[in-house]
Amino acid sequence: MAVVMALQSAPIYRLLKTWSGLSKRDRTTFSNLKEFVSSNENWTRLRHHLTNTKLPCIPYLGKKLNLFFFFFKKKYFLF
């Protein structure tokens, strides 16, 4: 996930000649990975995949930590 996000960063994404040099298969693979880790609909595809994956599986801890801090703030800082 981190690699896909890094490849979508502005400095890398602007390398038009490099992206055009990739094979169609590589561009299709990258496109599929982009859809998989898309934040659309609250990371639905990624969540669905993680819940249906057999153990052992290392979850993406960034989403878990976000949920933890969201509930922590809600419990202690909102009146």
N, CA, C and O of each residue as an XYZ file, in Angstrom:
316
protein
N       0.824     -1.187      0.000
C       0.000      0.000      0.000
C       0.871      1.255      0.000
O       0.599      2.213     -0.724
N       1.910      1.236      0.812
C       2.785      2.400      0.890
C       3.481      2.660     -0.439
O       3.694      3.813     -0.814
N       3.832      1.609     -1.144
C       4.509      1.764     -2.431
C       3.565      2.393     -3.448
O       3.962      3.289     -4.193
N       2.326      1.933     -3.483
C       1.345      2.495     -4.426
C       1.096      3.960     -4.103
O       1.029      4.793     -5.007
N       0.957      4.278     -2.816
C       0.741      5.673     -2.424
C       1.939      6.546     -2.801
O       1.770      7.681     -3.246
N       3.145      6.013     -2.619
C       4.342      6.780     -2.980
C       4.415      7.010     -4.483
O       4.824      8.082     -4.929
N       4.020      6.006     -5.268
C       4.042      6.174     -6.722
C       2.998      7.174     -7.205
O       3.097      7.681     -8.322
N       2.007      7.460     -6.380
C       0.994      8.440     -6.740
C       1.340      9.839     -6.246
O       0.593     10.782     -6.505
N       2.459      9.993     -5.539
C       2.850     11.314     -5.059
C       3.168     12.220     -6.248
O       3.532     11.745     -7.324
N       3.030     13.497     -6.045
C       3.170     14.466     -7.139
C       4.504     14.385     -7.873
O       4.502     14.366     -9.104
N       5.647     14.336     -7.179
C       6.920     14.304     -7.916
C       7.074     13.060     -8.804
O       7.633     13.148     -9.898
N       6.591     11.927     -8.349
C       6.706     10.693     -9.128
C       5.659     10.670    -10.242
O       5.955     10.263    -11.366
N       4.461     11.098     -9.939
C       3.374     11.048    -10.909
C       3.638     11.959    -12.110
O       3.120     11.717    -13.201
N       4.453     13.016    -11.907
C       4.749     13.953    -12.997
C       5.811     13.438    -13.958
O       6.107     14.110    -14.946
N       6.388     12.283    -13.708
C       7.414     11.723    -14.599
C       6.739     11.080    -15.805
O       6.695      9.855    -15.920
N       6.222     11.898    -16.687
C       5.410     11.425    -17.810
C       6.169     10.489    -18.751
O       5.610      9.496    -19.216
N       7.432     10.796    -19.034
C       8.202      9.945    -19.937
C       8.438      8.570    -19.312
O       8.417      7.552    -20.003
N       8.659      8.554    -18.015
C       8.867      7.279    -17.328
C       7.599      6.444    -17.351
O       7.643      5.250    -17.648
N       6.461      7.071    -17.037
C       5.190      6.342    -17.041
C       4.851      5.841    -18.441
O       4.322      4.740    -18.596
N       5.151      6.634    -19.451
C       4.837      6.198    -20.820
C       5.749      5.053    -21.272
O       5.407      4.322    -22.201
N       6.896      4.894    -20.628
C       7.813      3.816    -20.969
C       7.425      2.468    -20.379
O       8.003      1.442    -20.738
N       6.457      2.463    -19.483
C       6.022      1.195    -18.895
C       5.195      0.389    -19.889
O       4.528      0.944    -20.763
N       5.253     -0.899    -19.740
C       4.454     -1.760    -20.620
C       2.977     -1.651    -20.246
O       2.633     -1.211    -19.149
N       2.128     -2.050    -21.158
C       0.687     -2.003    -20.907
C       0.324     -2.893    -19.719
O      -0.542     -2.547    -18.915
N       0.987     -4.028    -19.617
C       0.732     -4.941    -18.499
C       1.069     -4.281    -17.162
O       0.313     -4.414    -16.200
N       2.193     -3.574    -17.092
C       2.597     -2.901    -15.856
C       1.637     -1.767    -15.505
O       1.286     -1.580    -14.340
N       1.215     -1.011    -16.522
C       0.256      0.070    -16.259
C      -1.081     -0.481    -15.782
O      -1.722      0.112    -14.914
N      -1.507     -1.610    -16.343
C      -2.756     -2.239    -15.910
C      -2.633     -2.736    -14.471
O      -3.557     -2.571    -13.674
N      -1.510     -3.335    -14.143
C      -1.270     -3.806    -12.777
C      -1.305     -2.642    -11.802
O      -1.925     -2.734    -10.742
N      -0.643     -1.550    -12.157
C      -0.632     -0.383    -11.278
C      -2.037      0.198    -11.126
O      -2.429      0.603    -10.032
N      -2.778      0.236    -12.204
C      -4.148      0.736    -12.143
C      -5.007     -0.119    -11.212
O      -5.799      0.409    -10.430
N      -4.849     -1.432    -11.299
C      -5.592     -2.333    -10.414
C      -5.200     -2.135     -8.951
O      -6.054     -2.154     -8.065
N      -3.914     -1.947     -8.706
C      -3.460     -1.701     -7.340
C      -3.985     -0.365     -6.808
O      -4.333     -0.252     -5.633
N      -4.039      0.650     -7.689
C      -4.588      1.943     -7.273
C      -6.037      1.808     -6.840
O      -6.445      2.384     -5.831
N      -6.815      1.048     -7.600
C      -8.214      0.833     -7.236
C      -8.331      0.059     -5.937
O      -9.221      0.327     -5.130
N      -7.442     -0.894     -5.729
C      -7.488     -1.730     -4.532
C      -7.240     -0.926     -3.262
O      -7.902     -1.156     -2.250
N      -6.297      0.012     -3.299
C      -5.970      0.794     -2.103
C      -6.612      2.183     -2.138
O      -6.181      3.090     -1.425
N      -7.622      2.339     -2.955
C      -8.303      3.622     -3.060
C      -9.042      3.961     -1.770
O      -9.603      3.078     -1.120
N      -9.041      5.223     -1.407
C      -9.741      5.644     -0.195
C     -11.226      5.890     -0.448
O     -11.940      6.329      0.454
N     -11.696      5.615     -1.650
C     -13.114      5.773     -1.965
C     -13.956      4.876     -1.068
O     -13.573      3.752     -0.746
N     -15.099      5.395     -0.677
C     -16.037      4.659      0.170
C     -15.361      4.113      1.425
O     -15.622      2.981      1.835
N     -14.496      4.917      2.029
C     -13.851      4.590      3.300
C     -13.036      3.293      3.214
O     -13.145      2.433      4.089
N     -12.234      3.155      2.181
C     -11.316      2.035      2.007
C     -12.055      0.689      1.919
O     -11.562     -0.316      2.431
N     -13.221      0.661      1.281
C     -14.066     -0.529      1.255
C     -13.361     -1.747      0.684
O     -13.426     -2.822      1.282
N     -12.697     -1.615     -0.441
C     -12.051     -2.777     -1.067
C     -10.958     -3.356     -0.175
O     -10.848     -4.573     -0.031
N     -10.159     -2.491      0.415
C      -9.086     -2.955      1.284
C      -9.653     -3.636      2.525
O      -9.171     -4.696      2.925
N     -10.670     -3.036      3.135
C     -11.301     -3.637      4.317
C     -11.902     -4.998      3.977
O     -11.742     -5.954      4.736
N     -12.583     -5.089      2.854
C     -13.202     -6.337      2.450
C     -12.137     -7.423      2.254
O     -12.318     -8.563      2.680
N     -11.050     -7.062      1.619
C      -9.981     -8.020      1.384
C      -9.365     -8.484      2.702
O      -9.110     -9.676      2.875
N      -9.125     -7.567      3.628
C      -8.512     -7.939      4.909
C      -9.429     -8.828      5.746
O      -8.948     -9.724      6.439
N     -10.747     -8.594      5.692
C     -11.652     -9.438      6.472
C     -11.805    -10.821      5.860
O     -12.089    -11.777      6.580
N     -11.626    -10.953      4.561
C     -11.778    -12.250      3.902
C     -10.469    -13.002      3.710
O     -10.466    -14.098      3.149
N      -9.367    -12.437      4.160
C      -8.068    -13.081      4.031
C      -7.857    -14.038      5.194
O      -8.140    -13.705      6.345
N      -7.360    -15.224      4.883
C      -7.077    -16.204      5.930
C      -5.806    -15.810      6.664
O      -4.888    -15.234      6.080
N      -5.765    -16.120      7.923
C      -4.605    -15.814      8.746
C      -3.436    -16.696      8.346
O      -3.683    -17.795      7.848
N      -2.229    -16.315      8.518
C      -1.768    -15.057      9.083
C      -1.797    -13.928      8.059
O      -1.477    -14.121      6.885
N      -2.176    -12.782      8.516
C      -2.265    -11.603      7.664
C      -1.827    -10.396      8.486
O      -2.265    -10.227      9.624
N      -0.983     -9.573      7.925
C      -0.554     -8.361      8.614
C      -1.431     -7.228      8.108
O      -1.311     -6.832      6.948
N      -2.314     -6.693      8.955
C      -3.205     -5.629      8.495
C      -2.442     -4.318      8.312
O      -1.346     -4.136      8.843
N      -3.039     -3.431      7.562
C      -2.464     -2.093      7.408
C      -2.741     -1.325      8.697
O      -3.883     -0.953      8.969
N      -1.708     -1.090      9.482
C      -1.881     -0.510     10.811
C      -2.314      0.947     10.782
O      -2.859      1.444     11.767
N      -2.086      1.635      9.682
C      -2.492      3.037      9.601
C      -3.991      3.206      9.797
O      -4.418      4.122     10.500
N      -4.793      2.344      9.192
C      -6.246      2.440      9.338
C      -6.672      2.077     10.752
O      -7.576      2.702     11.307
N      -6.030      1.074     11.339
C      -6.364      0.663     12.710
C      -6.043      1.783     13.698
O      -6.822      2.049     14.613
N      -4.901      2.435     13.515
C      -4.528      3.528     14.410
C      -5.458      4.728     14.250
O      -5.789      5.394     15.231
N      -5.879      5.002     13.021
C      -6.831      6.093     12.810
C      -8.129      5.837     13.559
O      -8.661      6.735     14.212
N      -8.638      4.615     13.467
C      -9.867      4.274     14.196
C      -9.665      4.380     15.694
O     -10.537      4.883     16.401
N      -8.528      3.913     16.188
C      -8.238      3.986     17.618
C      -8.236      5.428     18.105
O      -8.880      5.741     19.107
N      -7.524      6.308     17.413
C      -7.449      7.697     17.841
C      -8.776      8.418     17.671
O      -9.100      9.309     18.456
N      -9.547      8.046     16.659
C     -10.870      8.637     16.486
C     -11.735      8.341     17.701
O     -12.367      9.249     18.240
N     -11.774      7.091     18.142
C     -12.594      6.732     19.288
C     -12.026      7.283     20.584
O     -12.782      7.629     21.492
N     -10.701      7.369     20.684
C     -10.067      7.944     21.864
C     -10.454      9.410     22.023
O     -10.822      9.845     23.114
N     -10.370     10.178     20.924
C     -10.744     11.593     20.965
C     -12.218     11.745     21.310
O     -12.599     12.601     22.109
N     -13.025     10.919     20.706
C     -14.462     11.009     20.934
C     -14.812     10.741     22.389
O     -15.678     11.404     22.959
N     -14.143      9.778     22.981
C     -14.446      9.403     24.363
C     -13.969     10.448     25.360
O     -14.682     10.742     26.319
N     -12.788     11.017     25.162
C     -12.190     11.882     26.175
C     -12.243     13.373     25.885
O     -12.112     14.168     26.815
N     -12.427     13.780     24.658
C     -12.324     15.197     24.362
C     -13.617     15.854     23.923
O     -13.702     17.082     23.905
N     -14.612     15.082     23.574
C     -15.882     15.666     23.195
C     -16.849     15.595     24.366
O     -16.963     14.558     25.020
N     -17.527     16.667     24.626
C     -18.430     16.695     25.775
C     -19.853     16.558     25.321
O     -20.766     16.559     26.146
